[in-house]
Amino acid sequence: SVIFSPDSVQVIHTDAKHPLAAILRLQKSCESIVTKEIGGDAAGLMNGLLFSDKSGMSDTIYENFRKCGLLHTTAVSGMHVSLLTGALFSVLLLLGFSRRKSAVVMIVFVLFYMTLIGFSYSVVRSGIMMITLFAAYLFKRQGDSLNALGLSALIIVLIHPYAAIDVSFLLSFFATLGMMLLF
C-alpha cells in the first residue's frame, strides 16, 4: 500500500511486481548496506540523515539530537538534497567530467533521490530547484534561484493544489525565500 500524506508519499508494502516495490526494496537495500558497512550507532545516524529512517538510532543519540534541537536534521529535507548534490557535482568535476555531463548525471541523481526518499514538499522544492540549476548548465544559461523557487512552488501547487495552504509547504517555501532575500 502507498500512503499519500499532505507532505509526502510513503511506500509501506506493495505487490512484488509493482514498480513502487522496487523502490522500497532499493531503499531497504541501501539502508542495510549502510548498517552493514558502518555498523553501530553511526549506521543508525547515517540512515536517519540519508533516508529519514530513525529506527536504527539508539535512544541516547535520538535524545541527544532532540535536546540540542538538531533532530530535524535527521528528516531528509532540502538541506540534504543540496548538500548531496553539491558534493556529488564537485566530485564529478574533480574527476574530469564537464559541467554539462555532470549536470545530466545530477538531474538523474536528483530524480532518483526524490523517488527513493519520498516526495516531501521540502525535498521536491529543493529537487526542482536543483534540476533547474543543472538545466541552466545544459543550456548555457545563468541559474536564477528566485525563479527556480517560483517554478518549484508552481509545479508543487499544480500537482497538489492543497499544498498552497499546507503548513510544511509554506514553511519550506518561505524559509527558503527568506534565506535567498537575506543573502
N, C-alpha and C positions, 0 to 999 in steps of 0.2 A: 504494500500500500504506500501511497505517496501522501504526505501531509503538506498541504498548502496553508501556511500561516500568513498573516498580513505582511511579515517581513522576511520570509524565507521559504524555500522548498526543501523538505527533508524526505529522503527515501528511507523507509523503515524496512519494508520487505516487498519483494516483487517476485513474480513468476521468473524462473531462471532464464527464460528466453526473452524476457522484456529488456529493451535497451537500458533502462534505468538500473536493472540488476547488475549489469556490467560495471556501471559507475560505482554502485555500492560495493561490489567486490574489489574494485580497484582502490577505493578509499580504505577499505579494511586491510588490503594487502600493504598499502603504503604505511598505514599505522603499525602493522605488525613488523614491517622492516625496520622502522624507527625503534620500536620496542626491542627487537632482537639485537640490532646493531649498537644501540646506545645503552639500553637497559636502565633499570632502576628509576629513581625519581626524575632524572634528566629526561628519560624517554617519555614519561607522563607529561612533563612540562612541554617538551617538543611537540608531542601530539596535540596538546592544547593550543600551542602557538601556531602550528601549521594547519591543523584540521578542525579546530574548535572542539576537540574531544577531551574533556576534562576528567573522564572516568579513570584514567590511569594516574592522575595526580594524587600524591599522598595527601592525607588530611593536613599534615604540617605545612606543606608547600601551599596548598589551597588557602589555608588560614593566613599564612604569611602574606600572600598576594592580596588577600581581602583586606587585612589590616593596613597594608601600605597603600591601598587604593589602586592597585595595579591589576586586579582581577579582570578588568575589561580588556587587558592586553591579550588574554587567552581566548577571547572571542574574535575569530577572524573578521577583519574589517578592512576598510580602505587602506589603513596604515600597512597591513600585512601585504596587500596586493602591491602597493607602491614600493615597499622595501624589497620584496621578492623580485619584482620585475626590474627594478633599478639595479639590483645586484646581478641578476642574470644577464641583463643587457650589457653591463660593464664587463662581465666575464667574456661574453661573446665578442665584444670589441677588442679585448685584450688577446683573444685567441686569433685575431686577424680577420674576423668577419666584417664585411662592410656594414655601414649603418642601415642600408636598405635590406640586406639579407637578415641582419639582426632584428630589424623591425618586423619582418614576416614571421620569424620564429617567435617573437614576443607576442604578436597578435594571437597566434595559435596557442601559445602558453597561457595567455590571459583567459581565452575562451575555455580552455581545458580546466584551468584552476577554478574559474567561476562555477563550472559544472561540477567539479569534484567537491567543492566546499558547500555548495548550495547557493541559492541566489538571494542572499540578504540584500537589503537596499544599499548598505554601505559598500558591499563587495561589487554589486552591479554598477553603482555610481562610479566607483574607482576603476572598475574594469573598462567601462565605456570611455572614461577619461583617458586611461592608458592606451586603449585601442586608437582613440582619436590622436593622441600624441604620436604613436608609432605610424599611423596612417600619414601624418604630416611628413615623416621621413620618407615614406614611399613616394609621395607626390611632390617632394622637394618644396614643402611649404613650411612656414613658421607655425609652430604649435601655439595655440591660444587657450590658456586654462579656463578663462571665464566662458568662452564659447563651448569648450568641452564639458564644463559643468552644466551649462544650459542644455546642451544636447543630451547629456545623460539624464537630466531631470525630465526632459520631454519624452524620451524613449520609455523611461520607467512609468510615467503617468499615462502614456498611450497604451502600454501593456496592462497596467494595473491602475485604472483611474482613481480608485480609493486611496492610492498611495499619497495623493495630494493632501490628505488630511491625517495621514498616519504619523504618529509622533516620531518613530525611529527614522522614517524618511526625512521628515522636516529637520530633525536634529542633525542627521548626516549631511544634508544639503546645506543648511545654514552654517553649521560649524566649518565646513569646507569653504563656503563663500566668505565667511568671516576671516579665515586664515589667509585666503587669497587677497582680500582687500587690505588686510593689515600689513602683509608683507609685499 
